[in-house]
Amino acid sequence: MNRRNFVTGLSVTLAAGLPFRSFAQAGSPFSLSGEHPLQRAWQAWKRLCLNEDGRVIDAPQSGASHSEGQGYGLRLAATFGDEEAFRRILEWTESSLALREDGLLSWRYLPGSGDPVPDQNNAADGDLFYAWALIQGGILWNEPGFHERARVIGRALEQGCLAAHPDGSDRKYLLPAAYGFTSDDGITLNPSYCMPRAMRELGMFAEAPGLILAARDGLDLMAAIAGSALPPDWLRLTAEGPADAPGLSSNCGYDALRIPLYLCWSGMTATPMQTRFRDAHRTAPVSAGTPTVFDRGTGQVREVSDQPGYGALVALNDCVLSGIAGAAMPDFDAEQPYFPATLHLMALVAQAEFFPKCLPV
């Protein structure tokens, strides 16, 4: 669905005055007041990552934009009640990435290129966050068209981005994209693409029950992995179980570190995977940075980072599991790149929404 079709459909929906479901079907919208202290962090994030057109820019990646970043930005704009930024991000995304017939977003935009979207495959996590944000925005600003767009994406994810377990069972998993990750002998997964809360809420709202089942089965898979190891960035799921994904990272690295954040942001407080991450960081050698890449086989730390956003993820997860008030989460820092800055802000949002005892100290 391209921008023209979306805008036309939105106009028709508004003109017809069609009703839309109560947000209670997918959870109450959470929006921070204009006086909330985190509003300063949101303004700093926008100056760092969001241009005037509504494009979320990943400066270290040659200034590219991804559906992931657009989805993150749209979800944060809803959280901070920033209608102007929300509409700006939405308009750019619909005009530049909504190029597929199924309504999903192309995954990457390369500025300064003759063909800025050479690959029209999607990224399921970007679509997931984008649709989740549209549900929030629709109720906050009374826009049925946002909800209709969310339903299109939710149903397209269910139809094109779910795969059954290769063992023949009825378990389902969210694929990284609509094509390129299935074969006769198995499926390739990125465990960090499973954001349980977003999948459940979108599945309920879009009447796409497959997403709800995939959230459940994704959590079960993560719990099974956590019994013996940290999760990999990528894995190959065969009839016999998980294995390394050829040509992709089997370390627990920059993709996988999002998993405890997503579990916390889903309101979870004691999953095996959260515990596994807490223990890995507690037993890591003391260094000048936060461990960001672990060797899954040995548990050895391979990389550390001094970016505070990664430290915020560790501190939030540790506080959620500890039961002790106060979290060692650093204040938001706009001197870090897009990725840790965005994770940092999302961790602060998760704390504000679910874990008042983990107020940064």
C-alpha positions in Angstrom: 0.0 0.0 0.0 1.6 3.3 -1.1 1.0 6.7 0.4 -1.6 7.7 -2.1 -3.7 4.7 -1.4 -3.3 5.1 2.4 -4.3 8.8 2.3 -7.2 8.1 0.0 -8.4 5.3 2.3 -8.0 7.5 5.3 -10.1 10.2 3.7 -12.8 7.8 2.8 -12.9 6.3 6.3 -13.0 9.7 8.0 -15.7 11.0 5.6 -17.9 7.9 6.2 -17.5 8.3 10.0 -16.9 4.6 10.3 -16.6 3.4 13.9 -13.4 1.9 15.2 -12.8 -0.5 18.1 -12.1 0.6 21.6 -8.5 0.5 22.4 -9.4 -1.6 25.4 -9.1 -4.6 23.1 -5.4 -4.1 22.9 -4.5 -2.3 26.2 -4.8 1.3 27.3 -2.7 3.9 25.5 0.2 5.2 27.6 1.1 8.8 26.9 3.4 11.0 29.0 2.2 14.4 30.0 3.7 17.5 28.5 5.3 18.2 32.0 6.9 14.8 32.4 10.6 15.0 33.0 11.3 12.6 30.1 9.9 15.1 27.6 13.4 16.8 27.7 14.9 13.5 26.6 12.4 13.2 23.8 13.2 16.6 22.5 16.9 15.7 22.6 16.3 12.4 20.7 14.4 14.3 18.0 17.3 16.7 17.5 19.7 13.7 17.2 17.7 11.3 15.1 14.7 13.0 13.3 15.0 15.3 10.4 12.4 17.8 9.2 10.9 15.4 6.7 10.1 12.8 9.3 13.0 10.5 8.5 14.7 8.7 11.4 18.4 8.8 10.6 21.0 6.2 11.6 24.0 8.4 11.1 26.7 5.6 11.6 25.0 3.6 8.9 25.7 6.2 6.2 22.7 8.2 7.2 20.3 5.4 6.1 16.8 5.0 7.5 15.1 1.7 8.3 11.6 0.6 8.9 12.8 -0.3 12.4 13.8 3.3 13.1 10.5 4.6 11.7 8.6 2.2 13.8 10.6 3.1 16.9 10.2 6.8 16.2 6.4 6.5 15.6 5.9 4.5 18.8 8.0 7.1 20.9 6.0 10.0 19.3 2.8 8.4 20.5 4.2 7.8 24.0 5.2 11.4 24.3 1.9 12.7 22.9 3.7 14.5 20.1 1.2 14.6 17.3 3.2 16.8 15.0 6.2 14.4 15.1 3.9 11.4 14.7 2.3 12.7 11.6 5.6 13.8 10.1 7.2 10.3 10.7 4.0 8.7 9.3 3.9 10.8 6.1 7.6 10.2 5.2 7.3 6.5 5.9 4.2 6.1 3.8 5.6 8.0 0.9 9.1 6.4 1.0 8.8 2.9 2.4 5.2 1.8 1.9 5.9 0.5 -1.6 4.7 -3.1 -1.3 1.4 -4.4 -2.4 0.8 -6.3 0.9 1.0 -3.1 3.0 4.3 -3.9 4.7 7.2 -1.5 4.7 10.4 -1.9 2.7 13.1 -2.3 5.2 15.8 0.3 4.2 16.1 3.7 2.6 19.5 4.8 1.2 19.7 8.6 0.8 21.7 10.0 -2.1 21.2 6.9 -4.1 19.6 6.7 -7.6 17.3 4.0 -6.2 17.0 4.7 -2.5 15.0 1.5 -1.9 16.7 -1.1 -4.0 15.4 -4.0 -1.8 11.7 -4.0 -1.2 11.7 -6.9 1.3 10.4 -5.9 4.7 11.7 -6.2 8.2 9.0 -7.7 10.5 10.1 -5.9 13.6 9.9 -2.5 11.9 6.3 -3.3 10.7 5.4 -4.5 14.1 6.5 -1.4 15.9 5.0 0.8 13.2 1.6 -0.8 13.4 1.7 -0.9 17.2 2.3 2.9 17.2 -0.6 3.4 14.8 -3.0 1.8 17.2 -1.8 4.2 19.9 -2.0 7.2 17.6 -5.4 6.3 16.4 -6.9 6.4 19.9 -4.9 9.4 21.1 -5.9 11.6 18.1 -9.2 10.0 17.1 -8.0 8.9 13.7 -9.8 5.7 12.5 -7.5 5.7 9.4 -4.5 5.0 11.6 -6.3 2.0 13.0 -7.2 0.7 9.5 -3.6 1.0 8.5 -2.6 -0.9 11.6 -5.0 -3.7 10.7 -3.6 -4.0 7.2 -0.1 -4.4 8.6 -1.2 -6.8 11.3 -3.0 -9.1 8.9 -0.1 -8.9 6.4 2.3 -9.9 9.1 0.1 -12.9 10.0 -0.3 -14.0 6.4 3.3 -13.4 5.2 5.7 -13.4 8.1 4.7 -16.4 10.3 6.1 -19.9 9.9 5.4 -23.1 11.6 8.0 -25.1 13.5 9.7 -27.5 11.1 9.0 -30.4 13.4 5.4 -30.4 12.2 3.9 -29.1 15.4 1.4 -26.2 15.5 4.0 -23.8 17.0 4.4 -20.5 15.1 7.2 -18.0 14.9 7.7 -14.5 13.5 10.0 -14.6 10.5 12.5 -11.7 10.0 10.8 -10.9 6.7 8.3 -12.1 4.1 10.9 -13.9 2.0 14.4 -15.2 2.3 14.2 -17.0 5.7 12.5 -20.3 5.0 13.7 -23.5 3.3 12.8 -27.2 3.2 15.0 -28.0 6.2 14.2 -25.1 8.5 13.5 -21.5 9.2 15.9 -18.7 10.2 14.8 -16.5 13.1 16.0 -13.4 14.9 14.8 -13.9 18.5 15.0 -10.1 19.2 12.2 -9.6 16.6 9.7 -11.1 19.1 8.3 -8.2 21.1 5.6 -10.1 23.0 3.4 -7.1 24.0 3.4 -5.5 20.6 2.6 -8.9 19.0 -0.3 -9.5 21.4 -1.8 -6.1 21.2 -1.6 -5.9 17.4 -2.9 -9.5 17.1 -5.9 -8.6 19.2 -6.5 -5.3 17.4 -6.1 -6.6 13.9 -7.9 -9.9 14.5 -4.7 -11.7 13.6 -4.6 -14.5 16.2 -1.4 -15.9 14.6 0.6 -13.1 16.0 -0.7 -13.8 19.5 0.3 -17.5 19.1 3.7 -16.5 17.8 4.3 -14.3 20.8 3.6 -17.2 23.1 5.7 -19.7 21.1 8.5 -17.1 20.8 8.6 -16.7 24.5 8.6 -20.5 25.0 11.6 -20.8 22.6 13.5 -18.1 24.4 12.8 -19.8 27.8 14.1 -23.1 26.4 17.3 -21.4 25.1 17.8 -19.6 28.4 18.0 -22.9 30.2 21.5 -23.3 28.9 22.7 -20.2 27.2 22.2 -16.6 26.2 20.2 -16.1 23.0 21.9 -15.7 19.6 21.4 -12.8 17.3 20.2 -15.3 14.7 19.4 -19.0 14.8 18.3 -21.7 12.5 15.3 -23.7 13.7 15.1 -27.2 12.4 13.0 -30.2 13.2 15.6 -31.2 15.7 15.7 -27.8 17.4 17.8 -24.6 17.3 21.1 -24.5 15.5 23.5 -21.8 14.2 22.3 -19.8 11.2 24.9 -20.1 8.4 26.4 -16.7 7.5 24.8 -14.9 10.4 25.9 -14.0 13.9 25.5 -16.8 16.5 26.9 -14.5 19.2 24.6 -12.8 21.7 25.2 -9.3 20.4 23.6 -6.1 19.4 20.4 -7.7 18.1 19.9 -9.9 21.1 20.5 -7.3 23.7 17.1 -5.8 22.9 15.4 -9.0 24.3 15.4 -8.1 28.0 14.2 -4.5 27.1 11.3 -5.9 25.2 10.4 -8.3 28.0 10.5 -5.5 30.5 8.4 -3.3 28.2 5.9 -6.1 28.0 5.5 -5.9 31.8 7.4 -9.2 32.5 9.4 -9.4 35.7 11.0 -12.9 36.0 11.3 -14.8 32.7 14.2 -17.2 32.3 15.7 -15.0 29.6 15.7 -11.9 31.8 17.4 -13.9 34.5 20.0 -15.3 32.0 20.9 -11.8 30.9 21.1 -10.5 34.5 23.4 -13.3 35.5 25.6 -12.9 32.4 26.2 -9.2 33.2 26.7 -9.8 36.9 29.5 -12.4 36.2 31.1 -10.5 33.4 34.6 -9.1 34.2 34.6 -5.5 35.5 35.6 -3.2 32.6 35.2 0.4 31.5 32.1 -0.4 29.4 28.9 -2.4 29.2 29.2 -5.9 27.6 27.4 -5.8 24.3 28.6 -9.0 22.6 28.9 -12.4 24.4 30.3 -15.6 23.0 27.4 -18.0 23.4 29.5 -21.0 23.7 31.8 -19.8 26.5 29.9 -16.8 27.9 33.1 -14.7 27.3 32.6 -11.0 26.7 33.7 -10.2 23.2 32.8 -6.5 23.0 32.0 -3.7 25.4 30.7 -0.2 24.8 30.8 3.1 26.8 27.5 4.2 25.3 25.1 4.8 28.2 22.1 3.4 26.3 23.5 -0.1 26.6 24.1 0.4 30.3 20.5 1.6 30.7 19.2 -1.8 29.4 21.3 -3.7 31.9 20.3 -1.5 34.8 16.6 -1.7 34.0 16.6 -5.5 33.7 18.6 -5.8 36.9 16.2 -3.6 38.9 13.1 -5.3 37.5 14.4 -8.7 38.7 15.9 -7.5 42.0 12.9 -6.2 43.8 14.9 -3.4 45.2 13.9 0.2 44.6 16.0 2.4 42.4 17.9 1.7 39.2 21.4 2.6 38.1 20.0 3.9 34.8 21.9 6.9 33.5 20.2 10.0 32.4 19.4 10.2 28.6 22.5 11.2 26.7 22.1 12.7 23.2 25.8 12.4 22.5 25.5 8.7 21.5 24.5 7.3 18.1 21.0 6.5 17.0 20.8 2.9 18.2 21.9 3.1 21.8 20.1 6.5 22.1 16.9 5.0 21.0 17.2 1.9 23.2 18.1 4.2 26.1 14.9 6.3 25.6 12.7 3.2 25.2 14.2 1.8 28.5 13.3 5.0 30.3 9.8 4.8 28.8 9.4 1.1 30.0 10.5 2.2 33.5 8.0 5.0 33.6 5.2 2.9 32.3 5.6 -0.3 34.3 8.3 0.0 37.1 8.0 3.0 39.2 10.2 1.4 41.8 13.0 1.4 39.3 13.2 5.2 39.1 16.8 6.1 38.0 19.0 7.1 41.0 
